[in-house]
Amino acid sequence: MTISVVNLFDGKVAPEAVAVADPALQVTSFLSGFSLEATRPKPADIDAVAQSAPPGTELYLSAIPTRPSSELVDQAVMTRKAGLEPVPHIAIRNYVSKDELAGLLQRLSQEAGVRRALVISGDRPDAAGPYTAAIEVIESGVLQKYGIAEIGIAGHPEGHPVVADDVMARALAAKVEAAEQGGLRPVVVTQFGFDAAAMIRWVKKLRDQGIEAPVRIGMAGPTNLTTLLKYAQRCGVKASMGGVAKHAGLVKHLFGVSAPDAIVRALAEENASGALGPVAAHFFSFGGLGATARWAAHAQQGRFALEGSGFTVEA
């Protein structure tokens, strides 16, 4: 039995066929079109991604409430000049006025050619201005006005630290519907997690609810256990020493740290059945942006050896 290799984010079908039972080809197919996420990347970090990742790779740029929005524009410009696709986070609670948000979107469009953005409420408990929920901006028309054609919508496969699952599910569905009605292409981008089975259940539930939008499934790139747990606590992700060891797979890899190979392999196997719909991998660069890009690119190129339930990326 065979399946076609499909880049589910652009609909292009590769000429070769992949045996469903071949785990190595399942992995490379699943990693086609992977994206990365970075916080305050330096020019050298972005250059490192450009040297490893395919041209046009999407680089999500985190928004930090304490930093000026001009910094986000500068990062997007660097990303575009490096031949990558900038996807800035638009944390709507950070903006003190509608004009401030409009000004940022105008600069992102004109200076960096931004056409994709992740629209989120942000980490602030109280809004600095008129916006309190992401759907308000999605419905406003301001994104389309400044050339945004695709928006990321946050998803939480392992639960939100504060909001109940049913409330989150209704909010996600409403944002997807609002985006589609406004002519925006929605893409669900999930928080990172450590439990592949929970991720699979969550994506299948989306499909059962009739949500067919592409999903970028978040996971932590290569890093050490201490750093993983630190970011998990900071981001409200359920994690424990034992849980991370079980689900992330603490195996030594090319960069001497743990990597999400077991998660990738489990998702790739499920993806090969077609049950997940359009999905792709999204890597958080807690262990360094360049190292994460190299690991993901090498794995996507098939430069790894299968090992147990995961794989080891080759030098």
matplotlib code that plots the C-alpha trace (Angstrom):
import matplotlib.pyplot as plt

x = [0.0, 1.3, 0.4, 1.6, 4.0, 1.9, 2.9, -0.4, 0.2, 0.5, -1.3, 1.6, 2.0, 5.6, 6.1, 7.4, 5.2, 5.8, 5.1, 2.8, 4.8, 8.2, 8.8, 11.7, 9.7, 6.8, 9.1, 10.5, 7.0, 5.6, 8.4, 8.0, 7.1, 8.1, 8.1, 10.1, 9.4, 11.9, 12.0, 14.2, 16.4, 19.7, 20.9, 23.3, 20.4, 18.4, 21.4, 21.8, 18.3, 18.7, 21.8, 20.0, 16.3, 14.7, 14.1, 10.7, 10.6, 8.2, 9.8, 7.3, 8.5, 7.2, 5.9, 7.2, 5.1, 8.1, 9.7, 8.8, 6.9, 9.6, 11.8, 9.3, 9.4, 13.2, 13.1, 10.6, 12.7, 15.8, 13.8, 12.5, 16.0, 17.3, 14.9, 12.6, 8.9, 8.3, 5.2, 5.0, 2.9, 0.3, -0.6, -3.6, -3.7, -0.4, -1.6, -2.9, -5.0, -6.3, -3.9, -0.9, -1.9, -2.7, 0.7, 2.5, 0.6, 1.4, 5.1, 5.2, 3.5, 5.5, 8.9, 8.9, 6.2, 4.4, 1.4, 1.0, 0.6, -0.3, -3.1, -3.3, -4.6, -1.2, 0.1, -1.1, -3.9, -5.4, -5.6, -3.5, -6.1, -9.3, -8.7, -9.2, -9.7, -8.1, -11.4, -12.1, -9.1, -9.9, -13.4, -12.3, -11.0, -7.7, -5.6, -6.9, -6.4, -2.7, -2.3, -2.5, -3.9, -3.3, -3.6, -2.4, -4.9, -3.6, -4.5, -3.7, -3.8, -2.8, -5.1, -4.9, -3.5, -6.4, -9.3, -11.5, -11.2, -14.8, -14.4, -11.1, -12.8, -15.6, -13.3, -11.1, -14.0, -15.4, -12.0, -11.7, -15.2, -14.6, -11.3, -12.9, -15.9, -13.4, -11.4, -8.5, -6.9, -6.8, -4.0, -4.1, -0.8, -0.5, 1.4, 4.3, 3.7, 5.2, 2.4, 2.0, -1.1, -2.8, -1.9, -3.3, -6.6, -6.9, -6.4, -8.8, -11.4, -11.0, -11.7, -14.7, -16.0, -15.7, -12.6, -10.5, -7.9, -4.3, -2.7, 0.9, 1.7, 4.0, 6.9, 10.2, 13.2, 16.5, 17.3, 18.1, 15.7, 16.1, 15.4, 12.4, 10.8, 11.6, 9.7, 6.9, 6.3, 6.6, 4.1, 1.7, 2.3, 1.7, 5.1, 7.1, 10.5, 9.0, 6.5, 9.1, 11.4, 8.6, 7.1, 10.0, 12.5, 15.7, 18.2, 21.5, 21.5, 23.8, 23.7, 24.1, 20.6, 17.1, 15.1, 11.4, 12.1, 9.7, 6.9, 7.7, 7.7, 4.4, 2.8, 4.4, 3.0, -0.5, -0.2, 0.6, -2.9, -4.4, -6.5, -5.1, -5.8, -3.4, -0.7, 2.9, 5.6, 6.2, 9.4, 10.0, 13.7, 14.4, 17.8, 18.9, 17.4, 20.3, 20.5, 16.7, 16.8, 19.7, 18.1, 14.7, 16.3, 18.6, 15.6, 13.5, 16.3, 16.3, 19.7, 18.9, 18.9, 15.8, 16.3, 13.6, 10.5, 12.4, 15.5, 18.9, 19.9, 23.2, 26.1]
y = [0.0, 3.5, 7.1, 10.2, 12.6, 15.7, 19.1, 19.6, 23.4, 24.1, 21.1, 20.0, 16.3, 15.0, 12.5, 9.7, 7.4, 6.5, 3.1, 3.6, 1.2, 2.9, 5.0, 6.9, 8.2, 8.9, 11.2, 13.1, 13.5, 14.8, 17.3, 18.8, 22.4, 22.6, 26.0, 27.5, 29.9, 32.3, 35.0, 38.1, 36.4, 38.1, 38.5, 35.6, 33.4, 34.2, 33.6, 30.2, 29.3, 30.5, 28.3, 25.1, 25.4, 25.5, 28.9, 30.3, 28.5, 30.2, 31.8, 32.9, 35.9, 36.1, 39.4, 40.6, 43.1, 44.9, 45.5, 48.2, 47.0, 48.5, 45.6, 43.1, 45.0, 44.9, 41.1, 40.6, 42.7, 40.6, 37.4, 38.5, 39.6, 36.1, 34.5, 33.2, 33.9, 36.2, 35.4, 37.9, 37.4, 40.1, 40.1, 42.4, 43.2, 45.0, 47.9, 51.0, 52.1, 51.0, 53.4, 51.8, 48.4, 49.8, 51.5, 48.3, 46.3, 49.0, 48.9, 45.0, 45.0, 47.8, 47.1, 43.3, 42.2, 40.4, 38.4, 36.0, 36.7, 34.8, 36.7, 36.0, 37.8, 37.8, 37.2, 40.5, 39.9, 43.2, 44.9, 48.0, 49.4, 48.7, 45.0, 42.2, 39.1, 38.0, 37.6, 41.3, 42.0, 39.1, 40.5, 44.1, 44.0, 45.7, 42.7, 42.5, 46.3, 45.9, 42.8, 40.0, 36.9, 34.1, 34.2, 31.8, 30.8, 29.4, 25.9, 24.0, 20.2, 19.5, 22.1, 25.8, 26.6, 28.9, 28.4, 25.3, 23.0, 23.5, 27.3, 27.1, 24.8, 27.2, 30.2, 28.4, 27.4, 31.0, 32.5, 30.0, 30.9, 34.6, 34.3, 32.4, 34.7, 37.7, 36.1, 35.1, 31.7, 30.3, 28.0, 26.6, 26.8, 24.8, 25.4, 23.0, 19.8, 16.4, 14.0, 12.8, 10.8, 13.9, 15.9, 13.3, 13.1, 16.9, 17.2, 14.4, 16.1, 19.3, 17.3, 15.7, 19.2, 20.1, 22.2, 21.5, 24.3, 23.2, 22.6, 23.3, 21.0, 22.6, 20.8, 21.8, 21.5, 20.1, 21.3, 20.1, 18.8, 21.8, 24.3, 22.3, 22.3, 26.0, 27.0, 24.5, 26.2, 29.6, 28.8, 26.9, 23.5, 20.5, 18.8, 16.8, 15.3, 11.8, 13.1, 14.8, 11.8, 9.5, 11.6, 13.7, 10.9, 11.8, 10.4, 12.0, 13.4, 15.4, 18.4, 16.5, 17.3, 15.8, 16.1, 15.5, 12.5, 10.2, 12.8, 13.4, 9.7, 9.1, 12.0, 11.0, 7.5, 8.8, 11.4, 8.7, 7.3, 10.6, 10.7, 14.1, 16.1, 18.9, 19.1, 20.2, 20.4, 23.6, 23.8, 26.1, 27.0, 26.9, 25.2, 27.8, 28.8, 27.6, 24.3, 23.7, 24.6, 22.3, 19.4, 19.9, 20.3, 17.2, 15.1, 16.4, 15.4, 11.9, 12.3, 10.2, 6.6, 5.0, 4.1, 2.5, 4.6, 7.6, 8.4, 10.0, 12.8, 12.2, 14.7]
z = [0.0, -0.8, -0.3, -2.1, -0.5, 0.1, 1.4, 3.1, 3.5, -0.3, -1.7, -4.0, -4.5, -4.9, -7.8, -5.6, -3.5, 0.2, 1.6, 4.6, 6.6, 6.0, 9.2, 7.8, 4.8, 7.1, 9.2, 6.2, 4.7, 8.0, 8.4, 4.9, 5.5, 9.1, 10.8, 13.7, 16.5, 18.0, 20.7, 20.0, 17.4, 16.5, 12.9, 13.5, 14.6, 11.5, 9.3, 10.9, 10.0, 6.4, 6.1, 7.2, 6.5, 3.1, 1.5, 2.5, 5.8, 8.2, 11.2, 13.9, 15.9, 19.5, 20.8, 24.2, 26.1, 27.5, 24.1, 21.6, 18.5, 16.3, 17.4, 15.9, 12.6, 12.6, 13.2, 10.4, 8.0, 8.8, 8.3, 4.9, 3.8, 4.7, 2.3, 5.1, 5.7, 8.8, 10.8, 13.7, 16.8, 17.1, 20.8, 20.7, 24.5, 24.2, 22.0, 23.7, 20.7, 17.3, 15.7, 17.3, 16.0, 12.5, 12.5, 13.3, 10.7, 8.1, 8.9, 8.9, 5.5, 3.8, 5.3, 5.6, 3.2, 6.0, 4.8, 7.7, 11.4, 14.6, 16.2, 20.0, 23.1, 24.7, 28.2, 29.8, 32.3, 31.5, 28.1, 27.6, 25.1, 23.3, 22.4, 24.9, 22.7, 19.4, 17.7, 18.0, 15.7, 13.4, 12.8, 12.5, 9.0, 10.0, 9.1, 5.5, 5.1, 5.6, 3.4, 5.9, 4.1, 6.6, 10.3, 13.0, 15.7, 19.0, 20.1, 23.3, 22.8, 26.4, 27.9, 28.8, 32.2, 33.1, 30.6, 30.5, 27.5, 26.3, 26.5, 24.5, 21.9, 21.3, 21.1, 18.5, 16.4, 16.5, 15.4, 12.5, 11.3, 11.7, 9.7, 6.9, 6.7, 6.4, 3.6, 5.8, 5.7, 9.2, 10.4, 13.9, 15.7, 18.9, 22.1, 22.6, 24.4, 25.3, 24.8, 21.2, 22.0, 23.4, 20.3, 18.0, 20.0, 19.9, 16.2, 15.5, 17.7, 15.6, 12.5, 14.1, 14.8, 11.1, 11.5, 8.5, 8.8, 8.7, 12.1, 13.0, 15.9, 18.4, 20.1, 21.7, 19.6, 20.8, 24.3, 27.8, 30.4, 32.7, 30.0, 28.8, 32.3, 32.8, 29.6, 30.3, 33.7, 32.2, 29.4, 31.6, 29.9, 32.1, 32.5, 35.0, 35.0, 34.4, 31.9, 29.7, 29.9, 28.8, 26.0, 24.7, 24.7, 26.6, 24.0, 23.2, 19.7, 17.4, 19.7, 23.0, 24.2, 24.2, 21.0, 20.1, 17.8, 19.5, 19.3, 15.6, 14.8, 16.5, 14.7, 11.4, 11.7, 12.4, 9.6, 7.1, 7.6, 6.6, 9.8, 10.9, 7.8, 6.9, 9.6, 9.9, 12.6, 14.5, 16.6, 19.5, 19.7, 23.4, 22.8, 20.3, 16.9, 14.8, 16.5, 16.2, 12.5, 11.8, 13.6, 11.9, 8.4, 8.8, 10.0, 7.1, 4.7, 6.1, 7.7, 10.8, 12.0, 13.4, 17.0, 19.3, 19.1, 17.8, 15.7, 16.1, 13.7, 12.1, 12.0]

ax = plt.figure().add_subplot(projection="3d")
ax.plot(x, y, z, "-o")
ax.set_aspect("equal")
plt.show()
